[in-house]
Amino acid sequence: MDKIEQLIKSHVEMEHLKRKVEGNVTECFLKEEGCTSAHKTMNKALLIIWEEGEIMPSTLARFLDLKKSSVTSLIDSLEKEGFVYRKDDPSDRRKVLISPTEKGVQHGNKIYEKMVSVARKCMSDLDDETLDRAIEAQFFLIKIQRQMYEKSVELLKQKCSPDSQSKE
């Protein structure tokens, strides 16, 4: 297995574990708030919108791995709850952007704080040196992910044709 394949394999494992942890954190949040599991996808969507600041519905659909029609209903629900609002994209009036309202930002903060609270409990046995190493590793991985994201955007612009990419 070459180094790129090793990196991708470990990335897939990390993503899988991340989803499991997020699922558990979400369940804790929902139980404490008395919410139903239907709110799980709404909270995931709101966290993405909260993090991005504003996002096109098609991009949100891609991030959530949902159909655009499902995301439209999801956005309608979030809008009805007062968590998000739609606005015209100033660079292209045919497009719509979704942004969090103040209530949505507050709810996003609440979810984030719950994630931190659960993480503190899960990592309470880690010493400062281990946490410092984990933080350093996370920052390094974020740097690599940003580079991969930027190159993947270029690939998408070229219609995903790897033949058009030069060998590095």
C-alpha atoms as an extended CHARMM CRD file, in Angstrom:
* protein
*
       168  EXT
         1         1  MET       CA              0.0000000000        0.0000000000        0.0000000000  PROA      1               0.0000000000
         2         2  ASP       CA              1.4950000000        3.3610000000       -1.0010000000  PROA      2               0.0000000000
         3         3  LYS       CA              1.4920000000        6.4470000000        1.2300000000  PROA      3               0.0000000000
         4         4  ILE       CA             -1.5080000000        8.1170000000       -0.4370000000  PROA      4               0.0000000000
         5         5  GLU       CA             -3.5530000000        4.9480000000       -0.0330000000  PROA      5               0.0000000000
         6         6  GLN       CA             -2.4660000000        4.6810000000        3.6290000000  PROA      6               0.0000000000
         7         7  LEU       CA             -3.5150000000        8.3020000000        4.1720000000  PROA      7               0.0000000000
         8         8  ILE       CA             -6.9100000000        7.7430000000        2.5620000000  PROA      8               0.0000000000
         9         9  LYS       CA             -7.4660000000        4.5020000000        4.4910000000  PROA      9               0.0000000000
        10        10  SER       CA             -6.7130000000        6.2150000000        7.8190000000  PROA      10              0.0000000000
        11        11  HSD       CA             -8.8730000000        9.1820000000        6.7550000000  PROA      11              0.0000000000
        12        12  VAL       CA            -11.8280000000        6.8660000000        6.0820000000  PROA      12              0.0000000000
        13        13  GLU       CA            -11.3490000000        5.2470000000        9.4900000000  PROA      13              0.0000000000
        14        14  MET       CA            -11.1380000000        8.6790000000       11.1600000000  PROA      14              0.0000000000
        15        15  GLU       CA            -14.3210000000        9.8230000000        9.3930000000  PROA      15              0.0000000000
        16        16  HSD       CA            -16.1240000000        6.6710000000       10.4740000000  PROA      16              0.0000000000
        17        17  LEU       CA            -15.0880000000        7.1760000000       14.1040000000  PROA      17              0.0000000000
        18        18  LYS       CA            -15.9530000000       10.8750000000       13.8900000000  PROA      18              0.0000000000
        19        19  ARG       CA            -19.4720000000       10.0280000000       12.7160000000  PROA      19              0.0000000000
        20        20  LYS       CA            -19.8960000000        7.5400000000       15.5600000000  PROA      20              0.0000000000
        21        21  VAL       CA            -18.7820000000       10.1270000000       18.1280000000  PROA      21              0.0000000000
        22        22  GLU       CA            -20.9830000000       12.8180000000       16.5680000000  PROA      22              0.0000000000
        23        23  GLY       CA            -23.9150000000       10.4020000000       16.6590000000  PROA      23              0.0000000000
        24        24  ASN       CA            -23.3870000000        9.7660000000       20.3710000000  PROA      24              0.0000000000
        25        25  VAL       CA            -22.9830000000       13.4750000000       21.1320000000  PROA      25              0.0000000000
        26        26  THR       CA            -26.1230000000       14.2360000000       19.1380000000  PROA      26              0.0000000000
        27        27  GLU       CA            -28.0500000000       11.5610000000       21.0230000000  PROA      27              0.0000000000
        28        28  CYS       CA            -26.9100000000       13.0720000000       24.3530000000  PROA      28              0.0000000000
        29        29  PHE       CA            -28.0080000000       16.5110000000       23.1820000000  PROA      29              0.0000000000
        30        30  LEU       CA            -31.3790000000       15.2810000000       21.9240000000  PROA      30              0.0000000000
        31        31  LYS       CA            -32.1040000000       13.3560000000       25.1300000000  PROA      31              0.0000000000
        32        32  GLU       CA            -31.2470000000       16.3230000000       27.3390000000  PROA      32              0.0000000000
        33        33  GLU       CA            -33.2840000000       18.7010000000       25.1960000000  PROA      33              0.0000000000
        34        34  GLY       CA            -36.2250000000       16.3150000000       24.8930000000  PROA      34              0.0000000000
        35        35  CYS       CA            -36.0060000000       16.3440000000       21.1110000000  PROA      35              0.0000000000
        36        36  THR       CA            -36.9000000000       13.5890000000       18.6610000000  PROA      36              0.0000000000
        37        37  SER       CA            -34.4910000000       11.9050000000       16.2860000000  PROA      37              0.0000000000
        38        38  ALA       CA            -36.0600000000       13.9610000000       13.4730000000  PROA      38              0.0000000000
        39        39  HSD       CA            -34.1410000000       16.8890000000       14.9260000000  PROA      39              0.0000000000
        40        40  LYS       CA            -30.8200000000       15.0730000000       14.3840000000  PROA      40              0.0000000000
        41        41  THR       CA            -30.5550000000       16.0190000000       10.6920000000  PROA      41              0.0000000000
        42        42  MET       CA            -31.8160000000       19.5160000000       11.4480000000  PROA      42              0.0000000000
        43        43  ASN       CA            -29.0610000000       19.9600000000       14.0330000000  PROA      43              0.0000000000
        44        44  LYS       CA            -26.4120000000       18.6170000000       11.6350000000  PROA      44              0.0000000000
        45        45  ALA       CA            -27.6320000000       20.9990000000        8.9510000000  PROA      45              0.0000000000
        46        46  LEU       CA            -27.7260000000       23.9130000000       11.3650000000  PROA      46              0.0000000000
        47        47  LEU       CA            -24.1710000000       23.1990000000       12.5330000000  PROA      47              0.0000000000
        48        48  ILE       CA            -22.9580000000       23.2450000000        8.9260000000  PROA      48              0.0000000000
        49        49  ILE       CA            -24.7910000000       26.5200000000        8.2220000000  PROA      49              0.0000000000
        50        50  TRP       CA            -23.5250000000       27.9330000000       11.5500000000  PROA      50              0.0000000000
        51        51  GLU       CA            -19.9310000000       26.9940000000       10.6400000000  PROA      51              0.0000000000
        52        52  GLU       CA            -20.1290000000       28.2290000000        7.0330000000  PROA      52              0.0000000000
        53        53  GLY       CA            -21.9920000000       31.4500000000        7.8070000000  PROA      53              0.0000000000
        54        54  GLU       CA            -23.9110000000       31.1560000000        4.5680000000  PROA      54              0.0000000000
        55        55  ILE       CA            -24.2990000000       28.2910000000        2.1460000000  PROA      55              0.0000000000
        56        56  MET       CA            -26.1470000000       27.3780000000       -1.0350000000  PROA      56              0.0000000000
        57        57  PRO       CA            -28.7870000000       24.6660000000       -0.6200000000  PROA      57              0.0000000000
        58        58  SER       CA            -27.0310000000       22.4690000000       -3.2070000000  PROA      58              0.0000000000
        59        59  THR       CA            -23.7900000000       22.6470000000       -1.2300000000  PROA      59              0.0000000000
        60        60  LEU       CA            -25.6270000000       21.8050000000        1.9920000000  PROA      60              0.0000000000
        61        61  ALA       CA            -27.1990000000       18.8090000000        0.2170000000  PROA      61              0.0000000000
        62        62  ARG       CA            -23.7420000000       17.6340000000       -0.8380000000  PROA      62              0.0000000000
        63        63  PHE       CA            -22.3340000000       18.0590000000        2.6930000000  PROA      63              0.0000000000
        64        64  LEU       CA            -25.2580000000       16.1250000000        4.2180000000  PROA      64              0.0000000000
        65        65  ASP       CA            -25.3240000000       13.5630000000        1.4000000000  PROA      65              0.0000000000
        66        66  LEU       CA            -29.0180000000       14.2510000000        0.8010000000  PROA      66              0.0000000000
        67        67  LYS       CA            -31.1160000000       14.9750000000       -2.2700000000  PROA      67              0.0000000000
        68        68  LYS       CA            -31.7590000000       18.6380000000       -3.0170000000  PROA      68              0.0000000000
        69        69  SER       CA            -35.5050000000       18.1270000000       -2.5200000000  PROA      69              0.0000000000
        70        70  SER       CA            -34.8840000000       16.7040000000        0.9720000000  PROA      70              0.0000000000
        71        71  VAL       CA            -32.6850000000       19.6560000000        1.8370000000  PROA      71              0.0000000000
        72        72  THR       CA            -35.3660000000       22.0640000000        0.6410000000  PROA      72              0.0000000000
        73        73  SER       CA            -37.8040000000       20.5290000000        3.1510000000  PROA      73              0.0000000000
        74        74  LEU       CA            -35.0960000000       20.5960000000        5.8170000000  PROA      74              0.0000000000
        75        75  ILE       CA            -34.3950000000       24.2910000000        5.1680000000  PROA      75              0.0000000000
        76        76  ASP       CA            -38.1330000000       24.9930000000        5.2650000000  PROA      76              0.0000000000
        77        77  SER       CA            -38.2730000000       23.3700000000        8.7310000000  PROA      77              0.0000000000
        78        78  LEU       CA            -35.2230000000       25.2790000000        9.9590000000  PROA      78              0.0000000000
        79        79  GLU       CA            -36.7200000000       28.5010000000        8.6220000000  PROA      79              0.0000000000
        80        80  LYS       CA            -40.0790000000       27.7680000000       10.2870000000  PROA      80              0.0000000000
        81        81  GLU       CA            -38.2340000000       27.2250000000       13.6180000000  PROA      81              0.0000000000
        82        82  GLY       CA            -36.5390000000       30.6090000000       13.1360000000  PROA      82              0.0000000000
        83        83  PHE       CA            -33.0150000000       29.1420000000       12.8720000000  PROA      83              0.0000000000
        84        84  VAL       CA            -32.1760000000       30.2160000000        9.2900000000  PROA      84              0.0000000000
        85        85  TYR       CA            -33.2580000000       32.6100000000        6.5970000000  PROA      85              0.0000000000
        86        86  ARG       CA            -32.9410000000       32.6480000000        2.8270000000  PROA      86              0.0000000000
        87        87  LYS       CA            -31.4170000000       35.5310000000        0.9350000000  PROA      87              0.0000000000
        88        88  ASP       CA            -30.5040000000       36.2120000000       -2.6690000000  PROA      88              0.0000000000
        89        89  ASP       CA            -26.8850000000       35.6100000000       -3.6250000000  PROA      89              0.0000000000
        90        90  PRO       CA            -25.5310000000       39.0990000000       -4.4480000000  PROA      90              0.0000000000
        91        91  SER       CA            -23.1860000000       37.6500000000       -7.0910000000  PROA      91              0.0000000000
        92        92  ASP       CA            -25.9790000000       35.7380000000       -8.8820000000  PROA      92              0.0000000000
        93        93  ARG       CA            -29.6130000000       36.6790000000       -8.2580000000  PROA      93              0.0000000000
        94        94  ARG       CA            -30.7790000000       33.2630000000       -9.5240000000  PROA      94              0.0000000000
        95        95  LYS       CA            -29.1350000000       31.6020000000       -6.5090000000  PROA      95              0.0000000000
        96        96  VAL       CA            -30.2070000000       31.5670000000       -2.8810000000  PROA      96              0.0000000000
        97        97  LEU       CA            -28.0040000000       31.5070000000        0.2010000000  PROA      97              0.0000000000
        98        98  ILE       CA            -29.0100000000       30.0970000000        3.5700000000  PROA      98              0.0000000000
        99        99  SER       CA            -27.7350000000       31.9300000000        6.6580000000  PROA      99              0.0000000000
       100       100  PRO       CA            -28.3020000000       31.4260000000       10.3810000000  PROA      100             0.0000000000
       101       101  THR       CA            -30.5160000000       33.8570000000       12.2700000000  PROA      101             0.0000000000
       102       102  GLU       CA            -29.4780000000       35.0740000000       15.7120000000  PROA      102             0.0000000000
       103       103  LYS       CA            -31.5950000000       32.2490000000       17.1520000000  PROA      103             0.0000000000
       104       104  GLY       CA            -29.7900000000       29.8110000000       14.8360000000  PROA      104             0.0000000000
       105       105  VAL       CA            -26.3890000000       31.1070000000       15.9470000000  PROA      105             0.0000000000
       106       106  GLN       CA            -27.4150000000       30.7220000000       19.5960000000  PROA      106             0.0000000000
       107       107  HSD       CA            -28.6510000000       27.1770000000       18.9630000000  PROA      107             0.0000000000
       108       108  GLY       CA            -25.4320000000       26.3660000000       17.0520000000  PROA      108             0.0000000000
       109       109  ASN       CA            -23.4420000000       27.6580000000       20.0200000000  PROA      109             0.0000000000
       110       110  LYS       CA            -25.5310000000       25.4960000000       22.3450000000  PROA      110             0.0000000000
       111       111  ILE       CA            -24.8660000000       22.3770000000       20.2550000000  PROA      111             0.0000000000
       112       112  TYR       CA            -21.1560000000       23.2210000000       20.1100000000  PROA      112             0.0000000000
       113       113  GLU       CA            -21.0110000000       23.7290000000       23.8920000000  PROA      113             0.0000000000
       114       114  LYS       CA            -22.6760000000       20.3370000000       24.3520000000  PROA      114             0.0000000000
       115       115  MET       CA            -20.0940000000       18.7590000000       22.0620000000  PROA      115             0.0000000000
       116       116  VAL       CA            -17.3190000000       20.2860000000       24.1740000000  PROA      116             0.0000000000
       117       117  SER       CA            -18.9830000000       19.1060000000       27.3850000000  PROA      117             0.0000000000
       118       118  VAL       CA            -19.2520000000       15.5250000000       26.1280000000  PROA      118             0.0000000000
       119       119  ALA       CA            -15.6880000000       15.6620000000       24.7560000000  PROA      119             0.0000000000
       120       120  ARG       CA            -14.4010000000       16.7690000000       28.1640000000  PROA      120             0.0000000000
       121       121  LYS       CA            -16.0260000000       13.7200000000       29.7380000000  PROA      121             0.0000000000
       122       122  CYS       CA            -14.7180000000       11.3810000000       27.0450000000  PROA      122             0.0000000000
       123       123  MET       CA            -11.1620000000       12.7390000000       27.2630000000  PROA      123             0.0000000000
       124       124  SER       CA            -10.9100000000       13.4030000000       30.9870000000  PROA      124             0.0000000000
       125       125  ASP       CA             -8.1810000000       10.7780000000       31.3860000000  PROA      125             0.0000000000
       126       126  LEU       CA             -5.8300000000       12.3640000000       28.8000000000  PROA      126             0.0000000000
       127       127  ASP       CA             -2.8620000000       14.3510000000       30.1040000000  PROA      127             0.0000000000
       128       128  ASP       CA             -1.7920000000       17.7630000000       28.7720000000  PROA      128             0.0000000000
       129       129  GLU       CA              1.0500000000       16.3200000000       26.6860000000  PROA      129             0.0000000000
       130       130  THR       CA             -1.3260000000       13.9430000000       24.8950000000  PROA      130             0.0000000000
       131       131  LEU       CA             -3.8440000000       16.7450000000       24.3190000000  PROA      131             0.0000000000
       132       132  ASP       CA             -1.0840000000       19.0270000000       22.9600000000  PROA      132             0.0000000000
       133       133  ARG       CA              0.0210000000       16.2900000000       20.5440000000  PROA      133             0.0000000000
       134       134  ALA       CA             -3.5920000000       15.7290000000       19.4640000000  PROA      134             0.0000000000
       135       135  ILE       CA             -4.1230000000       19.4560000000       18.8730000000  PROA      135             0.0000000000
       136       136  GLU       CA             -0.9140000000       19.6950000000       16.8390000000  PROA      136             0.0000000000
       137       137  ALA       CA             -1.9300000000       16.6430000000       14.7850000000  PROA      137             0.0000000000
       138       138  GLN       CA             -5.4130000000       18.0920000000       14.1960000000  PROA      138             0.0000000000
       139       139  PHE       CA             -3.9900000000       21.3960000000       12.9340000000  PROA      139             0.0000000000
       140       140  PHE       CA             -1.6500000000       19.5240000000       10.5990000000  PROA      140             0.0000000000
       141       141  LEU       CA             -4.5190000000       17.3830000000        9.2780000000  PROA      141             0.0000000000
       142       142  ILE       CA             -6.6870000000       20.4680000000        8.7890000000  PROA      142             0.0000000000
       143       143  LYS       CA             -3.9110000000       22.0140000000        6.6870000000  PROA      143             0.0000000000
       144       144  ILE       CA             -3.7650000000       18.8950000000        4.4950000000  PROA      144             0.0000000000
       145       145  GLN       CA             -7.5770000000       18.7420000000        4.2370000000  PROA      145             0.0000000000
       146       146  ARG       CA             -7.6980000000       22.3800000000        3.1000000000  PROA      146             0.0000000000
       147       147  GLN       CA             -5.1510000000       21.6180000000        0.3770000000  PROA      147             0.0000000000
       148       148  MET       CA             -7.1200000000       18.5430000000       -0.6850000000  PROA      148             0.0000000000
       149       149  TYR       CA            -10.3440000000       20.5760000000       -0.6850000000  PROA      149             0.0000000000
       150       150  GLU       CA             -8.8430000000       23.2940000000       -2.8890000000  PROA      150             0.0000000000
       151       151  LYS       CA             -7.5270000000       20.7150000000       -5.3600000000  PROA      151             0.0000000000
       152       152  SER       CA            -10.8530000000       18.8420000000       -5.3380000000  PROA      152             0.0000000000
       153       153  VAL       CA            -12.6290000000       22.1020000000       -6.2290000000  PROA      153             0.0000000000
       154       154  GLU       CA            -10.3010000000       22.4250000000       -9.2070000000  PROA      154             0.0000000000
       155       155  LEU       CA            -11.0450000000       18.8050000000      -10.1810000000  PROA      155             0.0000000000
       156       156  LEU       CA            -14.7720000000       19.5330000000      -10.0470000000  PROA      156             0.0000000000
       157       157  LYS       CA            -14.2770000000       22.5540000000      -12.2870000000  PROA      157             0.0000000000
       158       158  GLN       CA            -12.5100000000       20.2650000000      -14.7550000000  PROA      158             0.0000000000
       159       159  LYS       CA            -15.3990000000       17.7750000000      -14.5310000000  PROA      159             0.0000000000
       160       160  CYS       CA            -13.4210000000       15.3090000000      -12.3610000000  PROA      160             0.0000000000
       161       161  SER       CA            -11.0720000000       14.2960000000      -15.1350000000  PROA      161             0.0000000000
       162       162  PRO       CA             -7.8760000000       12.9820000000      -13.5240000000  PROA      162             0.0000000000
       163       163  ASP       CA             -6.2510000000       12.8480000000      -16.9660000000  PROA      163             0.0000000000
       164       164  SER       CA             -6.2830000000       16.6400000000      -17.0590000000  PROA      164             0.0000000000
       165       165  GLN       CA             -4.2060000000       16.7810000000      -13.8600000000  PROA      165             0.0000000000
       166       166  SER       CA             -0.4490000000       16.8200000000      -14.1370000000  PROA      166             0.0000000000
       167       167  LYS       CA              1.4620000000       14.1420000000      -12.2570000000  PROA      167             0.0000000000
       168       168  GLU       CA              3.2100000000       15.5410000000       -9.2100000000  PROA      168             0.0000000000
